[in-house]
């Protein structure tokens, strides 16, 4: 199984920047095929924000495109979300996600515990 540990959340003024990080650990780390981030504001459904695959392909939600950047380290076990030009609407709990494929081609999804991002106006 995988364990996902997130960090980097905090309080920032509008227009500022934050960088979130998520590190995956466990014996199945080499089987990770994609990692990404989602967010959830109070009273709202969880929203996918950004994804990066093991091949380096990235995709972003329209609301963050051009402001957020997702990237990974060389070992592909840590994913980062660089958030620039932050807006109060970005305030949410941000969750890391990892997708694993085992030798039988079964697919499993794992989620981190979340980290709070608060943007003040």
C-alpha beads as a LAMMPS data file, in Angstrom:
LAMMPS data file: protein, C-alpha beads

121 atoms
120 bonds

1 atom types
1 bond types

-500.0 500.0 xlo xhi
-500.0 500.0 ylo yhi
-500.0 500.0 zlo zhi

Masses

1 110.0

Atoms # bond

1 1 1 0.000 0.000 0.000
2 1 1 0.922 3.664 -0.289
3 1 1 1.225 6.376 2.328
4 1 1 0.869 10.004 1.233
5 1 1 2.187 12.855 3.392
6 1 1 1.295 16.436 2.454
7 1 1 2.767 19.737 3.603
8 1 1 3.099 23.381 2.600
9 1 1 -0.328 24.788 3.359
10 1 1 -0.797 28.027 5.230
11 1 1 -2.170 31.550 5.239
12 1 1 -1.235 33.957 2.458
13 1 1 -2.540 37.255 1.119
14 1 1 -4.167 37.504 -2.286
15 1 1 -1.542 37.647 -4.996
16 1 1 0.934 35.629 -2.975
17 1 1 2.371 32.172 -3.564
18 1 1 2.551 28.818 -1.826
19 1 1 4.124 25.492 -2.712
20 1 1 2.506 22.246 -1.615
21 1 1 4.375 18.962 -1.502
22 1 1 3.266 15.349 -1.279
23 1 1 5.574 12.393 -0.735
24 1 1 4.508 8.808 -1.380
25 1 1 6.090 5.957 0.524
26 1 1 5.670 2.212 0.661
27 1 1 6.722 -0.823 -1.316
28 1 1 4.343 -0.029 -4.181
29 1 1 5.877 3.368 -5.002
30 1 1 7.364 2.039 -8.290
31 1 1 3.829 1.143 -9.383
32 1 1 2.549 4.733 -9.190
33 1 1 1.156 5.809 -12.544
34 1 1 -0.179 9.257 -11.668
35 1 1 -0.225 11.774 -8.847
36 1 1 -2.208 14.929 -8.427
37 1 1 -4.101 17.367 -6.264
38 1 1 -7.725 18.080 -5.511
39 1 1 -9.328 20.619 -3.202
40 1 1 -12.499 20.974 -1.196
41 1 1 -13.981 24.176 0.195
42 1 1 -16.561 24.119 3.015
43 1 1 -19.954 22.998 1.747
44 1 1 -18.640 22.157 -1.727
45 1 1 -17.698 18.985 -3.557
46 1 1 -14.101 17.970 -4.031
47 1 1 -12.611 19.461 -7.197
48 1 1 -9.721 18.058 -9.218
49 1 1 -6.999 20.684 -9.580
50 1 1 -3.976 19.157 -11.320
51 1 1 -2.602 15.770 -12.357
52 1 1 0.792 14.531 -13.521
53 1 1 1.366 11.035 -14.911
54 1 1 4.468 8.882 -14.662
55 1 1 5.191 9.880 -18.262
56 1 1 5.167 13.565 -17.335
57 1 1 1.807 14.482 -18.859
58 1 1 -0.001 17.224 -16.932
59 1 1 -3.548 18.515 -16.841
60 1 1 -5.158 21.381 -14.920
61 1 1 -8.572 22.603 -13.950
62 1 1 -9.575 25.689 -15.895
63 1 1 -9.840 27.756 -12.721
64 1 1 -6.125 27.354 -11.940
65 1 1 -4.580 27.083 -15.408
66 1 1 -1.837 29.636 -15.865
67 1 1 -1.441 30.177 -12.115
68 1 1 -0.664 26.706 -10.729
69 1 1 2.082 24.320 -11.823
70 1 1 2.397 20.643 -10.903
71 1 1 5.766 18.903 -11.062
72 1 1 7.615 15.958 -9.524
73 1 1 11.070 14.994 -8.342
74 1 1 13.367 12.674 -10.285
75 1 1 12.361 9.627 -8.238
76 1 1 8.695 10.314 -9.075
77 1 1 7.656 9.756 -5.474
78 1 1 7.112 13.421 -4.597
79 1 1 4.766 15.793 -6.347
80 1 1 4.594 19.556 -5.877
81 1 1 1.948 22.141 -6.576
82 1 1 3.323 25.643 -7.095
83 1 1 0.487 28.109 -6.580
84 1 1 1.002 31.680 -7.764
85 1 1 -1.319 34.680 -7.953
86 1 1 -3.509 33.154 -5.282
87 1 1 -7.096 34.317 -4.905
88 1 1 -9.519 34.048 -1.978
89 1 1 -11.480 31.546 -4.108
90 1 1 -8.497 29.192 -3.856
91 1 1 -9.140 28.775 -0.124
92 1 1 -9.741 25.074 0.520
93 1 1 -8.283 21.899 1.940
94 1 1 -5.930 20.474 -0.666
95 1 1 -5.588 16.690 -0.975
96 1 1 -2.849 14.698 -2.662
97 1 1 -3.774 11.695 -4.812
98 1 1 -1.793 8.766 -6.153
99 1 1 -2.911 6.096 -8.592
100 1 1 -1.204 2.716 -8.535
101 1 1 -1.236 -0.165 -11.011
102 1 1 -0.049 -3.552 -9.773
103 1 1 1.422 -6.451 -11.751
104 1 1 -2.087 -7.779 -12.406
105 1 1 -3.032 -4.410 -13.970
106 1 1 -5.455 -3.646 -11.149
107 1 1 -5.781 0.084 -10.401
108 1 1 -5.971 1.599 -6.912
109 1 1 -6.413 5.196 -5.760
110 1 1 -4.953 6.640 -2.546
111 1 1 -5.534 9.997 -0.867
112 1 1 -3.541 12.043 1.607
113 1 1 -4.855 13.656 4.773
114 1 1 -5.131 17.159 3.308
115 1 1 -3.477 20.506 4.008
116 1 1 -5.306 23.800 4.555
117 1 1 -4.714 26.731 2.216
118 1 1 -6.240 30.063 3.211
119 1 1 -6.003 33.150 1.008
120 1 1 -7.021 36.472 2.542
121 1 1 -8.150 39.553 0.648

Bonds

1 1 1 2
2 1 2 3
3 1 3 4
4 1 4 5
5 1 5 6
6 1 6 7
7 1 7 8
8 1 8 9
9 1 9 10
10 1 10 11
11 1 11 12
12 1 12 13
13 1 13 14
14 1 14 15
15 1 15 16
16 1 16 17
17 1 17 18
18 1 18 19
19 1 19 20
20 1 20 21
21 1 21 22
22 1 22 23
23 1 23 24
24 1 24 25
25 1 25 26
26 1 26 27
27 1 27 28
28 1 28 29
29 1 29 30
30 1 30 31
31 1 31 32
32 1 32 33
33 1 33 34
34 1 34 35
35 1 35 36
36 1 36 37
37 1 37 38
38 1 38 39
39 1 39 40
40 1 40 41
41 1 41 42
42 1 42 43
43 1 43 44
44 1 44 45
45 1 45 46
46 1 46 47
47 1 47 48
48 1 48 49
49 1 49 50
50 1 50 51
51 1 51 52
52 1 52 53
53 1 53 54
54 1 54 55
55 1 55 56
56 1 56 57
57 1 57 58
58 1 58 59
59 1 59 60
60 1 60 61
61 1 61 62
62 1 62 63
63 1 63 64
64 1 64 65
65 1 65 66
66 1 66 67
67 1 67 68
68 1 68 69
69 1 69 70
70 1 70 71
71 1 71 72
72 1 72 73
73 1 73 74
74 1 74 75
75 1 75 76
76 1 76 77
77 1 77 78
78 1 78 79
79 1 79 80
80 1 80 81
81 1 81 82
82 1 82 83
83 1 83 84
84 1 84 85
85 1 85 86
86 1 86 87
87 1 87 88
88 1 88 89
89 1 89 90
90 1 90 91
91 1 91 92
92 1 92 93
93 1 93 94
94 1 94 95
95 1 95 96
96 1 96 97
97 1 97 98
98 1 98 99
99 1 99 100
100 1 100 101
101 1 101 102
102 1 102 103
103 1 103 104
104 1 104 105
105 1 105 106
106 1 106 107
107 1 107 108
108 1 108 109
109 1 109 110
110 1 110 111
111 1 111 112
112 1 112 113
113 1 113 114
114 1 114 115
115 1 115 116
116 1 116 117
117 1 117 118
118 1 118 119
119 1 119 120
120 1 120 121
